[in-house]
């Protein structure tokens, strides 16, 4: 059974600081997604990482994937209040037949304070 | 514009009642999914479907049923057998092929009253 663990579960950080969210998963996969969720809302896609060593950046967020270590990171640079949200990683694997399916981590609730 | 439409946005269910959540997509995606989210937790897979008239159980299928009679539609029924149905339900779809991402609907919040 695939397990996806994120840490920390809750992160309070000051504006301007840097921090990293970690996503570990238990079985082989080379596709990993990062999503953002605001309270009461659906998921917003941030990054799709499709191969070992993949690195993607958008604004103050940068995501990377190490399939050998089964680890993805989401790095936040110089945090601003607008980044306050819950961040999920999700690992993509094949299900029954030809359909793939996502297994989500528990999420990291990020709170950026002044 | 293409996308996924979930309805209703809010739904209230009485004890012992079945309710059906709607999910419609006009993206021509092959695969569709239902996820459940409880407060402060991640998403868990209920059912998924790769093609019309075929679907598979996810991790928490007990107390739920689905159908896939049309490519565009994947309704979820929460039956009276689901003892704790209060949650946020998200529908998603995905185009075929390895490198495509998932598209999520806006969600339905179900509350038992």
Interface residues (C-beta under 8 A of the other chain):
Chain A: X4 X31 X33 X40 X41 X42 X43 X45 X48 X50 X88 X90 X95 X96 X97 X98 X99 X100 X101 X102 X103 X104 X105 X106 X107 X109
Chain B: X31 X33 X35 X40 X41 X42 X43 X44 X45 X48 X49 X50 X54 X56 X58 X90 X92 X94 X96 X98 X99 X101 X102 X104 X105 X106 X107 X109
